């Protein structure tokens, strides 16, 4: 079982920056994918950024490319989301998630399994609120 705890949310003005942290504990050796998702008011959950655990593969939603960066600290089992040039559209509850499977049925996906579309995330944190004012 994987336990995830997020921190770093808060309120900033447009153009500001925040760094979210997610600390993983428990059975971290089974984690292949780590990701950040968000739920904005009135919208469905969106995969913001994901990373293949221990590798170079990353995914970013088009809406955050060039502004957000996901990265890891392997020693501390922590994944971060650096968010720059924030806008009101980035307001939402941000969740950290972890996934194990790199396959879809009998097909081996490899690191691309970390893309949100494959829905491989089965451990979730409690969420941290990000509010961006205009």
DRENZARO-576773 format. One record per residue: chain; residue in three letters; x, y, z of N, C-alpha, C in turn; residue number from 1. Coordinates in Angstrom, 2 decimals. Example, Ala and Ser with C-alpha at 12.3 -4.5 7.8 and 13.67 -1.06 7.14 Angstrom:
<nodes>
+------+-------+---------+---------+---------+---------+----------+---------+---------+---------+---------+------+
! kegu ! kolza !  n_east ! n_north !    n_up ! ca_east ! ca_north !   ca_up !  c_east ! c_north !    c_up ! fiba !
+------+-------+---------+---------+---------+---------+----------+---------+---------+---------+---------+------+
!    A !   Ala !   13.19 !   -5.69 !    7.80 !   12.30 !    -4.50 !    7.80 !   13.20 !   -3.30 !    7.80 !    1 !
!    A !   Ser !   12.85 !   -2.25 !    7.08 !   13.67 !    -1.06 !    7.14 !   12.90 !    0.03 !    7.87 !    2 !
+------+-------+---------+---------+---------+---------+----------+---------+---------+---------+---------+------+
</nodes>
This chain:
<nodes>
+------+-------+---------+---------+---------+---------+----------+---------+---------+---------+---------+------+
! kegu ! kolza !  n_east ! n_north !    n_up ! ca_east ! ca_north !   ca_up !  c_east ! c_north !    c_up ! fiba !
+------+-------+---------+---------+---------+---------+----------+---------+---------+---------+---------+------+
!    A !   Unk !    0.84 !   -1.19 !    0.00 !    0.00 !     0.00 !    0.00 !    0.88 !    1.24 !    0.00 !    1 !
!    A !   Unk !    0.47 !    2.20 !   -0.82 !    1.22 !     3.46 !   -0.96 !    0.44 !    4.58 !   -0.31 !    2 !
!    A !   Unk !    1.13 !    5.37 !    0.48 !    0.52 !     6.52 !    1.14 !    1.15 !    7.78 !    0.60 !    3 !
!    A !   Unk !    0.31 !    8.73 !    0.17 !    0.78 !     9.97 !   -0.45 !    0.28 !   11.17 !    0.34 !    4 !
!    A !   Unk !    1.17 !   12.11 !    0.58 !    0.79 !    13.33 !    1.31 !    1.29 !   14.53 !    0.53 !    5 !
!    A !   Unk !    0.36 !   15.39 !    0.13 !    0.71 !    16.61 !   -0.61 !    0.88 !   17.79 !    0.33 !    6 !
!    A !   Unk !    1.64 !   18.75 !   -0.14 !    1.78 !    20.02 !    0.56 !    2.19 !   21.08 !   -0.44 !    7 !
!    A !   Unk !    2.12 !   22.34 !   -0.03 !    2.62 !    23.42 !   -0.86 !    1.56 !   24.26 !   -1.55 !    8 !
!    A !   Unk !    0.31 !   23.88 !   -1.41 !   -0.73 !    24.70 !   -2.02 !   -0.87 !   26.04 !   -1.32 !    9 !
!    A !   Unk !   -1.64 !   26.92 !   -1.91 !   -1.86 !    28.23 !   -1.32 !   -2.53 !   29.16 !   -2.30 !   10 !
!    A !   Unk !   -2.50 !   30.43 !   -1.95 !   -3.11 !    31.47 !   -2.77 !   -2.04 !   32.40 !   -3.30 !   11 !
!    A !   Unk !   -2.09 !   32.63 !   -4.59 !   -1.14 !    33.55 !   -5.23 !   -1.88 !   34.42 !   -6.24 !   12 !
!    A !   Unk !   -1.24 !   35.47 !   -6.66 !   -1.80 !    36.32 !   -7.70 !   -1.36 !   35.81 !   -9.07 !   13 !
!    A !   Unk !   -2.07 !   36.25 !  -10.07 !   -1.72 !    35.88 !  -11.43 !   -0.25 !   36.22 !  -11.72 !   14 !
!    A !   Unk !    0.42 !   35.24 !  -12.34 !    1.83 !    35.42 !  -12.64 !    2.75 !   34.87 !  -11.57 !   15 !
!    A !   Unk !    2.19 !   34.48 !  -10.45 !    2.99 !    33.96 !   -9.35 !    3.37 !   32.51 !   -9.54 !   16 !
!    A !   Unk !    4.09 !   31.99 !   -8.56 !    4.59 !    30.61 !   -8.62 !    4.30 !   29.89 !   -7.32 !   17 !
!    A !   Unk !    4.16 !   28.59 !   -7.44 !    4.03 !    27.71 !   -6.30 !    4.76 !   26.41 !   -6.59 !   18 !
!    A !   Unk !    5.21 !   25.75 !   -5.57 !    5.80 !    24.43 !   -5.71 !    5.04 !   23.46 !   -4.81 !   19 !
!    A !   Unk !    4.45 !   22.46 !   -5.42 !    3.75 !    21.42 !   -4.68 !    4.70 !   20.26 !   -4.42 !   20 !
!    A !   Unk !    4.53 !   19.64 !   -3.27 !    5.33 !    18.47 !   -2.91 !    4.42 !   17.30 !   -2.59 !   21 !
!    A !   Unk !    4.89 !   16.12 !   -2.91 !    4.14 !    14.90 !   -2.60 !    5.13 !   13.89 !   -2.05 !   22 !
!    A !   Unk !    4.93 !   13.53 !   -0.80 !    5.80 !    12.56 !   -0.16 !    5.15 !   11.19 !   -0.18 !   23 !
!    A !   Unk !    5.87 !   10.21 !   -0.69 !    5.35 !     8.84 !   -0.78 !    5.96 !    7.97 !    0.31 !   24 !
!    A !   Unk !    5.13 !    7.11 !    0.88 !    5.61 !     6.16 !    1.87 !    4.89 !    4.84 !    1.69 !   25 !
!    A !   Unk !    5.32 !    3.84 !    2.43 !    4.73 !     2.51 !    2.28 !    5.46 !    1.70 !    1.22 !   26 !
!    A !   Unk !    4.70 !    1.04 !    0.37 !    5.28 !     0.16 !   -0.66 !    5.72 !    0.96 !   -1.88 !   27 !
!    A !   Unk !    6.66 !    1.86 !   -1.68 !    7.09 !     2.74 !   -2.76 !    7.84 !    1.99 !   -3.86 !   28 !
!    A !   Unk !    8.33 !    0.79 !   -3.55 !    9.09 !     0.04 !   -4.54 !    8.21 !   -0.44 !   -5.70 !   29 !
!    A !   Unk !    6.88 !   -0.43 !   -5.54 !    6.00 !    -0.88 !   -6.61 !    5.54 !    0.25 !   -7.52 !   30 !
!    A !   Unk !    5.92 !    1.47 !   -7.17 !    5.45 !     2.63 !   -7.94 !    6.22 !    2.72 !   -9.25 !   31 !
!    A !   Unk !    5.50 !    2.81 !  -10.36 !    6.10 !     3.07 !  -11.66 !    5.77 !    4.46 !  -12.19 !   32 !
!    A !   Unk !    4.64 !    4.97 !  -11.78 !    4.20 !     6.27 !  -12.28 !    3.80 !    7.16 !  -11.11 !   33 !
!    A !   Unk !    4.16 !    8.43 !  -11.22 !    3.73 !     9.43 !  -10.27 !    3.14 !   10.59 !  -11.07 !   34 !
!    A !   Unk !    2.09 !   11.19 !  -10.52 !    1.47 !    12.25 !  -11.28 !    0.75 !   13.26 !  -10.41 !   35 !
!    A !   Unk !    0.48 !   14.39 !  -11.04 !   -0.32 !    15.44 !  -10.43 !   -1.58 !   15.63 !  -11.26 !   36 !
!    A !   Unk !   -2.69 !   15.65 !  -10.57 !   -3.99 !    15.86 !  -11.20 !   -4.67 !   17.02 !  -10.48 !   37 !
!    A !   Unk !   -5.63 !   17.61 !  -11.17 !   -6.35 !    18.70 !  -10.51 !   -7.82 !   18.65 !  -10.86 !   38 !
!    A !   Unk !   -8.61 !   19.18 !   -9.93 !  -10.04 !    19.31 !  -10.15 !  -10.37 !   20.78 !   -9.98 !   39 !
!    A !   Unk !  -10.74 !   21.41 !  -11.08 !  -11.13 !    22.81 !  -11.05 !  -12.63 !   22.91 !  -10.79 !   40 !
!    A !   Unk !  -13.08 !   24.04 !  -10.25 !  -14.52 !    24.19 !   -9.99 !  -15.35 !   23.95 !  -11.23 !   41 !
!    A !   Unk !  -16.31 !   23.05 !  -11.13 !  -17.20 !    22.78 !  -12.24 !  -16.62 !   21.96 !  -13.36 !   42 !
!    A !   Unk !  -15.41 !   21.42 !  -13.17 !  -14.77 !    20.65 !  -14.23 !  -14.39 !   19.26 !  -13.74 !   43 !
!    A !   Unk !  -14.13 !   18.41 !  -14.69 !  -13.70 !    17.06 !  -14.35 !  -12.21 !   17.04 !  -14.00 !   44 !
!    A !   Unk !  -11.80 !   15.96 !  -13.36 !  -10.40 !    15.83 !  -13.01 !   -9.51 !   15.81 !  -14.25 !   45 !
!    A !   Unk !   -8.41 !   16.49 !  -14.18 !   -7.49 !    16.63 !  -15.32 !   -6.10 !   16.19 !  -14.90 !   46 !
!    A !   Unk !   -5.47 !   15.39 !  -15.73 !   -4.08 !    15.04 !  -15.50 !   -3.19 !   16.20 !  -15.90 !   47 !
!    A !   Unk !   -2.44 !   16.73 !  -14.98 !   -1.63 !    17.92 !  -15.22 !   -0.22 !   17.54 !  -15.67 !   48 !
!    A !   Unk !    0.44 !   16.68 !  -14.91 !    1.81 !    16.29 !  -15.22 !    2.09 !   14.94 !  -14.58 !   49 !
!    A !   Unk !    2.80 !   14.10 !  -15.28 !    3.16 !    12.79 !  -14.74 !    4.61 !   12.48 !  -15.07 !   50 !
!    A !   Unk !    5.17 !   11.54 !  -14.32 !    6.56 !    11.18 !  -14.51 !    6.74 !    9.68 !  -14.30 !   51 !
!    A !   Unk !    7.56 !    9.08 !  -15.12 !    7.91 !     7.67 !  -14.97 !    8.94 !    7.58 !  -13.84 !   52 !
!    A !   Unk !    8.61 !    6.83 !  -12.81 !    9.43 !     6.78 !  -11.61 !   10.86 !    6.32 !  -11.90 !   53 !
!    A !   Unk !   11.80 !    7.21 !  -11.63 !   13.20 !     6.87 !  -11.83 !   13.70 !    7.04 !  -13.25 !   54 !
!    A !   Unk !   12.82 !    7.48 !  -14.14 !   13.22 !     7.64 !  -15.53 !   13.07 !    9.06 !  -16.02 !   55 !
!    A !   Unk !   13.24 !    9.24 !  -17.31 !   13.20 !    10.57 !  -17.90 !   11.86 !   10.93 !  -18.52 !   56 !
!    A !   Unk !   10.98 !    9.98 !  -18.61 !    9.72 !    10.23 !  -19.33 !    8.77 !   11.07 !  -18.49 !   57 !
!    A !   Unk !    8.26 !   12.13 !  -19.10 !    7.27 !    12.97 !  -18.45 !    6.13 !   13.26 !  -19.41 !   58 !
!    A !   Unk !    5.02 !   13.63 !  -18.85 !    3.84 !    14.04 !  -19.61 !    3.35 !   15.36 !  -19.02 !   59 !
!    A !   Unk !    2.91 !   16.26 !  -19.90 !    2.30 !    17.51 !  -19.45 !    1.03 !   17.74 !  -20.26 !   60 !
!    A !   Unk !    0.01 !   18.21 !  -19.57 !   -1.18 !    18.66 !  -20.27 !   -0.82 !   19.88 !  -21.11 !   61 !
!    A !   Unk !   -1.46 !   20.05 !  -22.24 !   -1.16 !    21.18 !  -23.11 !   -1.32 !   22.51 !  -22.37 !   62 !
!    A !   Unk !   -2.25 !   22.56 !  -21.45 !   -2.55 !    23.82 !  -20.76 !   -1.43 !   24.26 !  -19.81 !   63 !
!    A !   Unk !   -0.49 !   23.36 !  -19.50 !    0.56 !    23.73 !  -18.55 !    1.96 !   23.63 !  -19.14 !   64 !
!    A !   Unk !    2.06 !   23.17 !  -20.36 !    3.39 !    23.03 !  -20.98 !    4.12 !   24.37 !  -21.00 !   65 !
!    A !   Unk !    5.38 !   24.33 !  -20.61 !    6.19 !    25.53 !  -20.57 !    6.06 !   26.32 !  -19.29 !   66 !
!    A !   Unk !    5.09 !   25.96 !  -18.45 !    4.89 !    26.68 !  -17.18 !    5.11 !   25.77 !  -15.97 !   67 !
!    A !   Unk !    4.75 !   24.51 !  -16.08 !    4.87 !    23.55 !  -14.98 !    6.00 !   22.58 !  -15.25 !   68 !
!    A !   Unk !    6.64 !   22.14 !  -14.18 !    7.69 !    21.14 !  -14.27 !    7.51 !   20.11 !  -13.17 !   69 !
!    A !   Unk !    7.50 !   18.85 !  -13.54 !    7.43 !    17.77 !  -12.56 !    8.82 !   17.16 !  -12.42 !   70 !
!    A !   Unk !    9.23 !   16.91 !  -11.18 !   10.53 !    16.30 !  -10.96 !   10.53 !   15.56 !   -9.63 !   71 !
!    A !   Unk !   11.56 !   14.72 !   -9.45 !   11.62 !    13.86 !   -8.27 !   12.86 !   14.09 !   -7.43 !   72 !
!    A !   Unk !   12.75 !   13.76 !   -6.16 !   13.89 !    13.59 !   -5.28 !   13.85 !   12.13 !   -4.85 !   73 !
!    A !   Unk !   14.69 !   11.31 !   -5.49 !   14.63 !     9.87 !   -5.26 !   14.94 !    9.52 !   -3.80 !   74 !
!    A !   Unk !   15.86 !   10.24 !   -3.21 !   16.30 !     9.90 !   -1.86 !   15.17 !   10.06 !   -0.86 !   75 !
!    A !   Unk !   14.30 !   11.03 !   -1.09 !   13.21 !    11.32 !   -0.15 !   11.87 !   10.77 !   -0.61 !   76 !
!    A !   Unk !   11.85 !   10.04 !   -1.71 !   10.58 !     9.53 !   -2.27 !    9.56 !   10.65 !   -2.41 !   77 !
!    A !   Unk !   10.02 !   11.75 !   -2.96 !    9.16 !    12.93 !   -3.11 !    9.09 !   13.35 !   -4.57 !   78 !
!    A !   Unk !    7.91 !   13.71 !   -5.00 !    7.73 !    14.26 !   -6.34 !    7.19 !   15.68 !   -6.21 !   79 !
!    A !   Unk !    7.69 !   16.56 !   -7.04 !    7.35 !    17.97 !   -6.96 !    6.65 !   18.43 !   -8.24 !   80 !
!    A !   Unk !    5.91 !   19.48 !   -8.10 !    5.33 !    20.17 !   -9.24 !    5.63 !   21.65 !   -9.09 !   81 !
!    A !   Unk !    6.57 !   22.13 !   -9.89 !    6.89 !    23.55 !   -9.91 !    5.94 !   24.24 !  -10.88 !   82 !
!    A !   Unk !    5.20 !   25.20 !  -10.38 !    4.21 !    25.88 !  -11.20 !    4.57 !   27.36 !  -11.30 !   83 !
!    A !   Unk !    4.83 !   27.80 !  -12.50 !    5.20 !    29.20 !  -12.76 !    4.15 !   29.87 !  -13.63 !   84 !
!    A !   Unk !    4.16 !   31.19 !  -13.59 !    3.23 !    31.98 !  -14.40 !    1.79 !   31.49 !  -14.25 !   85 !
!    A !   Unk !    1.38 !   31.38 !  -13.03 !    0.04 !    30.85 !  -12.74 !   -1.04 !   31.83 !  -13.15 !   86 !
!    A !   Unk !   -2.15 !   31.28 !  -13.56 !   -3.31 !    32.08 !  -13.92 !   -4.54 !   31.57 !  -13.22 !   87 !
!    A !   Unk !   -5.63 !   32.32 !  -13.24 !   -6.87 !    31.89 !  -12.57 !   -7.35 !   30.52 !  -13.06 !   88 !
!    A !   Unk !   -7.04 !   30.18 !  -14.29 !   -7.45 !    28.88 !  -14.83 !   -6.73 !   27.71 !  -14.16 !   89 !
!    A !   Unk !   -5.70 !   27.99 !  -13.39 !   -4.97 !    26.95 !  -12.67 !   -5.55 !   26.69 !  -11.28 !   90 !
!    A !   Unk !   -6.53 !   27.45 !  -10.90 !   -7.18 !    27.26 !   -9.61 !   -7.83 !   25.89 !   -9.54 !   91 !
!    A !   Unk !   -7.61 !   25.21 !   -8.40 !   -8.23 !    23.90 !   -8.24 !   -7.62 !   23.14 !   -7.08 !   92 !
!    A !   Unk !   -8.16 !   21.96 !   -6.87 !   -7.63 !    21.05 !   -5.86 !   -6.68 !   20.10 !   -6.57 !   93 !
!    A !   Unk !   -5.42 !   20.12 !   -6.15 !   -4.37 !    19.34 !   -6.80 !   -4.10 !   18.06 !   -6.00 !   94 !
!    A !   Unk !   -4.13 !   16.95 !   -6.71 !   -3.90 !    15.65 !   -6.10 !   -2.63 !   15.02 !   -6.64 !   95 !
!    A !   Unk !   -1.91 !   14.37 !   -5.77 !   -0.80 !    13.52 !   -6.15 !   -1.30 !   12.09 !   -6.28 !   96 !
!    A !   Unk !   -0.78 !   11.38 !   -7.26 !   -1.23 !    10.01 !   -7.47 !   -0.07 !    9.12 !   -7.86 !   97 !
!    A !   Unk !   -0.21 !    7.84 !   -7.57 !    0.82 !     6.87 !   -7.92 !    0.18 !    5.67 !   -8.60 !   98 !
!    A !   Unk !    0.90 !    5.10 !   -9.54 !    0.41 !     3.93 !  -10.25 !    1.50 !    2.88 !  -10.37 !   99 !
!    A !   Unk !    1.07 !    1.61 !  -10.55 !    2.01 !     0.50 !  -10.60 !    2.10 !   -0.13 !  -11.98 !  100 !
!    A !   Unk !    0.96 !   -0.32 !  -12.62 !    0.93 !    -1.11 !  -13.85 !    1.47 !   -0.34 !  -15.05 !  101 !
!    A !   Unk !    2.26 !   -1.04 !  -15.87 !    2.76 !    -0.48 !  -17.12 !    2.18 !   -1.23 !  -18.32 !  102 !
!    A !   Unk !    1.11 !   -1.99 !  -18.06 !    0.51 !    -2.76 !  -19.13 !   -0.95 !   -2.40 !  -19.31 !  103 !
!    A !   Unk !   -1.45 !   -2.66 !  -20.48 !   -2.87 !    -2.55 !  -20.77 !   -3.29 !   -3.88 !  -21.34 !  104 !
!    A !   Unk !   -3.97 !   -4.68 !  -20.55 !   -4.24 !    -6.05 !  -20.95 !   -2.94 !   -6.80 !  -21.07 !  105 !
!    A !   Unk !   -2.66 !   -7.32 !  -22.25 !   -1.41 !    -8.05 !  -22.49 !   -0.36 !   -7.18 !  -23.17 !  106 !
!    A !   Unk !   -0.68 !   -5.92 !  -23.37 !    0.22 !    -5.02 !  -24.08 !    1.09 !   -4.26 !  -23.09 !  107 !
!    A !   Unk !    2.40 !   -4.34 !  -23.29 !    3.32 !    -3.59 !  -22.43 !    3.43 !   -2.17 !  -22.98 !  108 !
!    A !   Unk !    3.07 !   -1.19 !  -22.15 !    3.09 !     0.21 !  -22.57 !    4.39 !    0.90 !  -22.24 !  109 !
!    A !   Unk !    5.10 !    0.41 !  -21.24 !    6.30 !     1.09 !  -20.81 !    5.97 !    2.41 !  -20.14 !  110 !
!    A !   Unk !    6.90 !    3.35 !  -20.17 !    6.70 !     4.63 !  -19.47 !    5.46 !    5.40 !  -19.94 !  111 !
!    A !   Unk !    5.01 !    5.18 !  -21.16 !    3.82 !     5.88 !  -21.65 !    2.58 !    5.51 !  -20.87 !  112 !
!    A !   Unk !    2.66 !    4.42 !  -20.10 !    1.53 !     4.06 !  -19.23 !    1.26 !    5.13 !  -18.20 !  113 !
!    A !   Unk !    2.25 !    5.99 !  -17.98 !    2.09 !     7.06 !  -17.00 !    1.23 !    8.20 !  -17.53 !  114 !
!    A !   Unk !    0.96 !    8.24 !  -18.83 !    0.06 !     9.25 !  -19.37 !   -1.32 !    9.08 !  -18.75 !  115 !
!    A !   Unk !   -1.97 !   10.15 !  -18.35 !   -3.27 !    10.04 !  -17.68 !   -4.32 !    9.24 !  -18.43 !  116 !
!    A !   Unk !   -4.24 !    9.23 !  -19.75 !   -5.27 !     8.56 !  -20.54 !   -5.38 !    7.09 !  -20.21 !  117 !
!    A !   Unk !   -4.29 !    6.48 !  -19.70 !   -4.32 !     5.04 !  -19.41 !   -4.92 !    4.72 !  -18.06 !  118 !
!    A !   Unk !   -5.15 !    5.74 !  -17.24 !   -5.84 !     5.57 !  -15.96 !   -5.19 !    4.48 !  -15.10 !  119 !
!    A !   Unk !   -3.87 !    4.56 !  -14.92 !   -3.13 !     3.56 !  -14.16 !   -2.90 !    3.96 !  -12.71 !  120 !
!    A !   Unk !   -3.50 !    5.06 !  -12.29 !   -3.22 !     5.57 !  -10.96 !   -4.22 !    5.01 !   -9.96 !  121 !
!    A !   Unk !   -3.70 !    4.33 !   -8.93 !   -4.59 !     3.69 !   -7.97 !   -4.33 !    4.09 !   -6.53 !  122 !
!    A !   Unk !   -3.40 !    5.00 !   -6.31 !   -3.17 !     5.55 !   -4.97 !   -3.23 !    7.06 !   -5.07 !  123 !
!    A !   Unk !   -3.94 !    7.68 !   -4.14 !   -4.19 !     9.13 !   -4.23 !   -3.95 !    9.79 !   -2.89 !  124 !
!    A !   Unk !   -3.45 !   11.02 !   -2.95 !   -3.32 !    11.82 !   -1.76 !   -4.64 !   12.51 !   -1.44 !  125 !
!    A !   Unk !   -4.60 !   13.34 !   -0.41 !   -5.82 !    14.01 !    0.04 !   -6.09 !   15.32 !   -0.69 !  126 !
!    A !   Unk !   -5.09 !   15.80 !   -1.41 !   -5.26 !    17.02 !   -2.19 !   -4.77 !   18.25 !   -1.47 !  127 !
!    A !   Unk !   -4.34 !   19.22 !   -2.26 !   -3.92 !    20.51 !   -1.73 !   -4.49 !   21.60 !   -2.64 !  128 !
!    A !   Unk !   -5.05 !   22.63 !   -2.04 !   -5.77 !    23.67 !   -2.79 !   -4.80 !   24.71 !   -3.34 !  129 !
!    A !   Unk !   -5.01 !   25.04 !   -4.60 !   -4.29 !    26.13 !   -5.25 !   -5.32 !   27.14 !   -5.73 !  130 !
!    A !   Unk !   -5.14 !   28.37 !   -5.32 !   -6.05 !    29.44 !   -5.72 !   -5.25 !   30.58 !   -6.32 !  131 !
!    A !   Unk !   -5.59 !   30.95 !   -7.54 !   -4.89 !    32.02 !   -8.24 !   -5.88 !   33.14 !   -8.49 !  132 !
!    A !   Unk !   -5.57 !   34.31 !   -7.97 !   -6.47 !    35.45 !   -8.12 !   -5.98 !   36.35 !   -9.25 !  133 !
!    A !   Unk !   -6.94 !   36.98 !   -9.90 !   -6.60 !    37.84 !  -11.04 !   -6.30 !   39.25 !  -10.58 !  134 !
+------+-------+---------+---------+---------+---------+----------+---------+---------+---------+---------+------+
</nodes>
